[in-house]
Each structure stands twice: as structure tokens, then as C-alpha cells.
Amino acid sequence: MDPDRKHGFSPSGKAKITLLGVLIALLSLPVLPVFAPSSSLAEAEGSPVLATPTQVETAQAPVIQENSFLPSSEHYLPKPEATVLEKIDVVVTAYSSSVWETDDTPYLTAANTLTRDGVVASNLLPFGTKIRIPELFGEKTFVIEDRMNKRVGDFQIDIWFPTAWEAKQFGVKYTHIETIR
């Protein structure tokens, strides 16, 4: 007895040819685009006038930099200049993510973000306000994402540092901040 008939499957000769045709068609699909003419070649073949090098449009190919696709010119664009909105005289102190300086979630700010370089605590300005401290940090931008105890008042800001030792070394400074846009 034929093994195919044993399981109830008996392809006819016509079905075998159809299956073979489908299999060949599926295997040749990835190769077909290689042999198909591009639209620009098809247009050039239909037109008696040949394109000169100045008429040919060249697409700007992305450049792979640091595991991402970036247009090559974007890397060198000038950064927009920050506009100073106001200057405010403040007392500048520092804090870290130690339990004795914060609440029971020392690595979470009041804005519900993680503590990191550039985070500042302030009761005076709203969350997301960008500031600079030019006398101490030059052009570095800080963002208000945390709050301080109400007893310190409004005109004090607290800069986050990774360790309590660094915060202690920073100490207390009297200077001005610039709110920027």
C-alpha cells in the first residue's frame, strides 16, 4: 500500500504540479526585486533625453553614528541660544539621595522623576523650569524637579549631588540664578 494513501492523502499529478509551481514562486520572490528595473531607469528608457549629472537628484543617505541613524548634517547644527527670562538672588545649597536628607523615596523627586545630574529642588519656581547658575556652573542648565522643606523659604535652591560627601563639600553659596527658555 502507498504510504500517502495510508494517511488519506493522495495528491493527483495536477496538484503536484501546482504545489511545485507555488513552491518555486515563493522561493523566487526574494530574488525578483533585484532583477526588476527601478522607476528612474524605466523613465530614462522611455525618454530619449539623457539626464545630466546636475539633473540627477541625490538622496541624502543617513549616517550610522553611535548605534542610531542620524542625518550627517544634524550633528553639526548650532544649538539654539537660551533666552534669559529673569535673574533671582538665591542661597544655593546641595543635597544627595541619602535617607537622612530626603523622605522614604530618596531617588524619586517630587516631580516623580529619578534623581540625576542637573536636578534642582526649589519652592519658588514650577517644575520643569530651566535655570542656570552662571557664577558657579557657567552655561550648565539645571531643571527644577524637586521641592524642599517649607521651613527653608522660597529663595533657596538645592542642587542634587550623587553622594552626601559631595553635597557637604559644596556647602552654602550666595549668588543669582537665571531662569531661561
N, C-alpha and C positions, 0 to 999 in steps of 0.2 A: 504494500500500500504506500502511496505517495505521502511523505511527511506533512506536506501542506494540507492535503485532504483530511488527514487525521484530526487537525485542529479546526476544520471547517473553512479554511481559506484556500481558494483555488483561483489565482488570478488568470485571466484569459490572456491570450497573446496581445490583444489590443490594449488591455490595461497595463501590461508590462511595458509596452512602447510609450504609453502616456506617462507612466511613472518615471521612466528613463528620461523622457523629454523634460519633465518638470525638474528632475534632479540636475540635469545639465544646465537648464535655465538658471536655477538657483546658484549653482557653482560659478556661473559666468557673470553674475550680477556685479560682484566687486570689481571685475576687470573692465566692464563696459564703459564706465566714465573715463577711463584712461584713453580709450580709442575714440570717444565722441569729440567732435570739434567744439571749441569754445565759441561763445557768441561773437566775440571780436573777430575771430578767424572767419566765421561764417559771413559776417558783414563785409570783411575785407575781400572775400572771394566773390561776393555778389557785386561789389563796387569796382569799376575799372580804375579808380584813382587810388593810388597807394598812400598811406598815411606817412607823413614825415615825422621825424623824431620829436619835433616841437608839438605836434598834434596829439601824440600818444599820451594818454593820461596815465600817470603812475600813482598807484595807491600807496599811502604811507604804511609800511608794514610795522606792526608792533615789535618792540624790542623786549626781550626777556631780561628782566633785572630783578634780582633778589626774589626769585620764585613767583613773579607776577608779570602780567603783560602790561606794559606802560608805553604810550607813545613816546618816542625818543625825545621830543621837544618838551614834554611836560616836566621832565626832571629839572630843566633849567629855567622855568618860568619864575619871574621875580615874585616874592611873597608880598601880598598887599600890605601897605603901611598901616599900622594901628593908629586910630584916632583917639587922642586923649580927651575924655569927657570932663573929668574933674580931678583936682588934687585935694587930698584929705590928709591932715596931720593925724598920725596914729602912734600908738605904742605897739611895737612888734615883739611878740614872744614866740616860743616854739613848743611843740608837743610831739609825742610819739604814741604808738599804739600799745602802750602799757596799761594794764588794768587799773593801776592807781591814778592814772591821768585821764581815763575815759570811763564810759559806762561798761556794761557787761558784754558789749559787742565792740571790742576795741578796733577791729579792722573794717568796720562799717561806718560810713559817715552819716550825718543827719539827712543828707540828700539821697541816701540809700545806694551809695557807690562805695567801692573799695578804696581804702587809703592808698596813696601813691605820691610820687614826687609831683609837686605843683599844686597840691590840695591845701587850701587855707580855710580856717574857721573864722567867721565873723558874725556878729549880731547886727551890724549896721547895714550890710548890703544883701540883696536877694541871692538865692542860689543861682549859679551859672554866671555870675558877674566875673568878668576877666579883669585882673588888676596886674600892675607892675609895681615893683619896689625899686626904683632906679638907683638910689644911693647904695643899696645893699646887693642887688642882683642884676643890675643893668637892664637889658631888654627881655629877661626871662618873664614869661607870662604865668600867672597863677590863676586858679579858678576857685571861687567861693563854693564849697560843697559841705561845709560842716558848721556847727554852731558851738558857742562857748557857754559856760555857766553865766546866767544873767547878772551875777554879782560883779562881773568884770566890766560891765558897761558896753557902750557902743563903739567907742573909739580905740579899740584894741583888736588886733588880728593875731591869729595863732598859725604859724606855719608848721606843717607836718614834716617830721623827720623820721627816718627808718628806725633809729634807736634812741633810747632815753638819754644816752651819753651825748649824742649829737645835739639833741634838743637842749640839754643842760649847758653844753659848750656855746650854743648860740646866745643864750642869755636874754637880756632885755635891751631893745634898741628904740630910740625915738627918731622917727623920720616921717616921710609922707608917702602915700600910695597914689597911683594914678589909675583911675578906672578907665578902661579902654573899650573900644568897639572894633 
